[in-house]
């Protein structure tokens, strides 16, 4: 696929994720949009879907090949999708990420930052923390 077309599809995918448009997300992924292509700030579509609690879009992105543990690095978007969803208490998105293999103990900032359970407990989001513990998340000292 030509670079210009891929860039356009990627931009449209970010717009669809940002607006929570499941139908457009499906169409764009079927058209060849890369589910892991980062925007100019190095944010992944999956991180954006996770921080917004768009569980169905997160599921579609992972089904299309987005890694549940890929860390974003954009300003205000640093971290893993699971940390983002946990921080805001998006329980269904947390479930989707865990179902697709997200590591419940993976710390953001390349292993030096907070873990999903720390975000959920600090939220406070007890329902999210419970889901993480059931998936094997361990409290940190």
PyMOL commands that set and color helices and strands:
alter all, ss='L'
color gray80, all
select helices_A, chain A and resi 3-19+22-30+45-52+55-63+81-87+91-99+108-111+116-123+126-134
alter helices_A, ss='H'
color red, helices_A
select strands_A, chain A and resi 71-74+77-80
alter strands_A, ss='S'
color yellow, strands_A
deselect
rebuild
show_as cartoon
